[in-house]
Amino acid sequence: MPTVIYTGETSTTGGLDGASRSSDGRLDVKLSPSGSSGKGTNPEQFFAAGWSACFLGAIGRAAAERQLRVPAGAAINAEIDLVSNDVAMCCRHG
């Protein structure tokens, strides 16, 4: 059984026109529906940011284990698509 290293906790109110806040208060954002001109961000943007950050972190860890360095300017570009079919979200990265 894997050991849990960290658990992120958030509370979202109001759905896509609401807000999300982390239990430690470090994340506190307004939300808007995907494709709208609302003032907040949308879940797809959050998912893309989180996925790309984790992926780049994994690359950094794998590089360090091999005594290599990831260049300071390394970047992961992620796109999250909201699709209308049997799959709720489809992910691709570049």
N, C-alpha and C positions, 0 to 999 in steps of 0.2 A: 504494500500500500504506500503510495507517495506521501511525503511529508509536506504539509501545507506551509509555505514560506510566508505568504502574505495574503490577506483577503481585503479587497477593496469593497467598500459599502457605500451605496448611494440611495437617496430617496428622491423619487420623481413625483411631482404633483401636476395635475392639469394636462397630462398626456403631451401630445405634440405641440400644444400651445401653452405649455407650462414652464416648469423649471426643474433642474436637477441639482442636488447638493450632496457632497460627500459627507460621511459621518465625521470626518475631521475638519470640515469647513474649508478645505483647500480648493475644492471645486465647487463653484456656485454659478451656474449658467442658466440663461433663458433659452427655451427651445422654440423651434418653428418647424412646421411641416416641411418635408422634402420638396424642393422646388419653389417654395413660397418666397416672398420678399420680406418676410418677418425679420425682426431684429435679432433673433436667436439663431443658434446652429441647429443641425438636425442629427438624428441618430446615425445616419450613414457616415457623416463627417467624424463623429466620435469614434465609430468602429474603425474607420480607416486610420485615424490618428493612433489609436491604441494598438491596432494590429501592426502597423509599420514600426512603431516604437519598440514593441516586443520583438519583432523580427530582427531589427537592427541590433538590439541588445543581445539576442542569441548569436548573431554573427560575431559581435565583439567578444562574447564569452568563448566561442569556438576558436576564434583567432588567438586569444590570450592563452588558451590551453596548448596551442601549437607555437607559442612564443612569437606570434605575429601581431602586428598592430593594424587596426582599421584606421584609415586616414581620417583626420579630424573633420573634414567636410563630407564624409560619406552620408548618403541619403537614401531612404527608401520611399518611393512614390507608390501610394496605394489608391486604388479606385474601388469603391463599393457601389454596386448597382442594385437598385430596388427594382425587381422585376415582377411581372404579373403572370405567374404560372404556379406549378406545384412547389417550387422552391421559393422561399420567402426572400432570401438574399443570395446573390451570386458574387463571389469575390474574385478579383484578379489583382495581381501586383505587377509592378514594373521596376 
